[in-house]
Amino acid sequence: MLDENLLICMEQKTILLTHIMNLTKQIEVRCKQTEIIFDNLLEERKAYIDRVAKCNKLIDYILEKTESREKEHLQKILSVSAVAKASTAEEKRLLEYAINCKKYLRKILSLDKNTLRKLRRDHDEIREIIIKNHKKKNKTLFDNFK
C-alpha cells in the first residue's frame, strides 16, 4: 500500500517546481532587458527551492520507512525508470508527478543555463568596456606628464 504522504509530497513538489519554472522564465525575460532588475524574484525562487528540498527530505524519510521491496519499486517509479511498472491508480499518479517533476527540472535547468550564458556575456562585454576606458584614462593621465 502506497503511503498517502508520498503522493502529497510529490504533488507539492510538482506545484513548487511549477512556481520555480515560472519564476525562472521571468528571470530569463528580465535578463534580456537593457536594465536588469530582478526585484524579489531571486529570493522568491530560493524560498521555493528550499521548500522542494524539504519535500525531498520527507520523500526520503517516507521511503526509508517503507519495506525494502516496495521501496525499490517506488524508487524506480520516482526516478521515472524505464522498468518501472505503475500498476495501481496511486502508483500511476505518483509516476505522473515524477514525470512532471523531471520535465520541469529539465526546463528549469535549460532556462538557468540560457540566463547564465546571457549574464556572463553581458559581464564580459562590460568588463571589456571598463578595461578599455581604464587604459584610455591611464594613457591620457600619463600623456600629461610628458
C-alpha positions as CSV (number, residue, x, y, z in Angstrom):
1,M,0.0,0.0,0.0
2,L,1.4,3.4,-1.1
3,D,1.9,5.9,1.7
4,E,-0.6,8.7,1.1
5,N,2.0,11.3,2.3
6,L,4.3,10.3,-0.6
7,L,1.6,11.3,-3.1
8,I,1.0,14.5,-1.2
9,C,4.8,15.3,-1.2
10,M,5.1,14.6,-4.9
11,E,2.1,16.7,-5.7
12,Q,3.5,19.6,-3.6
13,K,6.9,19.1,-5.2
14,T,5.3,19.4,-8.7
15,I,3.5,22.6,-7.7
16,L,6.7,24.1,-6.3
17,L,8.7,23.2,-9.4
18,T,6.0,24.8,-11.5
19,H,6.4,28.0,-9.5
20,I,10.2,27.8,-9.8
21,M,9.9,27.3,-13.5
22,N,7.7,30.3,-13.9
23,L,10.0,32.5,-11.8
24,T,13.0,31.2,-13.8
25,K,11.2,32.2,-17.0
26,Q,10.6,35.7,-15.5
27,I,14.2,36.0,-14.6
28,E,15.3,35.0,-18.1
29,V,13.0,37.6,-19.6
30,R,14.3,40.3,-17.3
31,C,17.9,39.4,-18.3
32,K,17.1,40.2,-21.9
33,Q,16.1,43.7,-21.0
34,T,18.6,46.6,-21.2
35,E,18.3,47.3,-17.5
36,I,18.2,44.1,-15.4
37,I,16.0,44.5,-12.3
38,F,15.1,41.2,-10.5
39,D,13.1,42.8,-7.7
40,N,12.5,39.9,-5.3
41,L,12.4,37.1,-7.9
42,L,15.6,35.5,-6.8
43,E,14.6,35.4,-3.1
44,E,11.2,34.1,-4.0
45,R,12.7,31.4,-6.2
46,K,15.2,30.5,-3.4
47,A,12.3,30.1,-1.0
48,Y,10.6,27.6,-3.4
49,I,13.9,25.7,-3.9
50,D,14.2,25.4,-0.1
51,R,10.7,24.0,0.1
52,V,11.5,21.5,-2.7
53,A,14.5,20.4,-0.6
54,K,12.2,19.8,2.4
55,C,9.9,17.8,0.2
56,N,12.8,15.7,-1.0
57,K,13.9,15.0,2.6
58,L,10.3,14.0,3.5
59,I,10.2,11.7,0.5
60,D,13.5,10.1,1.5
61,Y,12.1,9.7,5.0
62,I,8.9,8.0,3.8
63,L,10.9,5.7,1.5
64,E,13.2,4.8,4.4
65,K,10.2,3.6,6.4
66,T,9.0,1.5,3.5
67,E,9.6,-2.2,3.2
68,S,12.7,-2.8,1.0
69,R,10.9,-4.5,-1.9
70,E,8.3,-1.8,-2.0
71,K,10.9,0.9,-1.6
72,E,12.9,-0.4,-4.6
73,H,9.7,-0.4,-6.6
74,L,8.8,3.2,-5.6
75,Q,12.3,4.4,-6.3
76,K,12.0,3.1,-9.8
77,I,8.7,5.0,-10.2
78,L,10.1,8.2,-8.7
79,S,13.2,8.0,-10.9
80,V,11.0,7.5,-14.0
81,S,12.9,4.4,-14.7
82,A,12.0,2.6,-18.0
83,V,11.5,-0.6,-16.0
84,A,9.1,1.0,-13.5
85,K,5.6,-0.5,-13.6
86,A,2.9,1.6,-12.1
87,S,0.0,-0.9,-11.5
88,T,-2.4,0.9,-9.1
89,A,-4.1,4.2,-9.6
90,E,-2.0,5.7,-6.8
91,E,1.2,4.5,-8.5
92,K,0.1,5.9,-11.8
93,R,-0.4,9.3,-10.1
94,L,3.0,9.0,-8.5
95,L,4.6,8.2,-11.8
96,E,2.8,11.2,-13.4
97,Y,4.1,13.5,-10.7
98,A,7.6,12.1,-11.1
99,I,7.4,12.6,-14.9
100,N,6.3,16.2,-14.5
101,C,9.0,16.9,-11.9
102,K,11.6,15.6,-14.2
103,K,10.2,17.6,-17.1
104,Y,10.1,20.8,-15.0
105,L,13.6,20.3,-13.7
106,R,15.0,19.9,-17.2
107,K,13.2,23.1,-18.3
108,I,14.4,25.0,-15.2
109,L,18.0,23.8,-15.9
110,S,17.7,24.9,-19.6
111,L,16.4,28.3,-18.6
112,D,19.1,28.7,-16.0
113,K,21.8,27.8,-18.5
114,N,20.4,30.3,-21.0
115,T,20.2,33.1,-18.4
116,L,23.7,32.4,-17.0
117,R,25.1,32.4,-20.5
118,K,23.5,35.8,-21.2
119,L,24.7,37.2,-17.9
120,R,28.2,36.0,-18.5
121,R,28.2,37.5,-22.0
122,D,26.9,40.8,-20.6
123,H,29.5,40.7,-17.8
124,D,32.3,40.1,-20.3
125,E,31.2,43.0,-22.5
126,I,31.0,45.4,-19.6
127,R,34.4,44.2,-18.4
128,E,35.9,44.9,-21.8
129,I,34.4,48.4,-21.8
130,I,35.8,49.1,-18.3
131,I,39.3,47.8,-19.3
132,K,39.3,49.9,-22.4
133,N,38.1,53.0,-20.5
134,H,40.7,52.4,-17.8
135,K,43.5,52.1,-20.4
136,K,42.4,55.3,-22.1
137,K,42.2,57.1,-18.8
138,N,45.7,55.9,-17.8
139,K,47.1,56.8,-21.2
140,T,45.7,60.3,-21.0
141,L,46.9,60.7,-17.5
142,F,50.5,59.7,-18.5
143,D,50.4,61.9,-21.6
144,N,50.0,64.9,-19.4
145,F,53.4,64.2,-17.7
146,K,55.4,64.0,-20.9
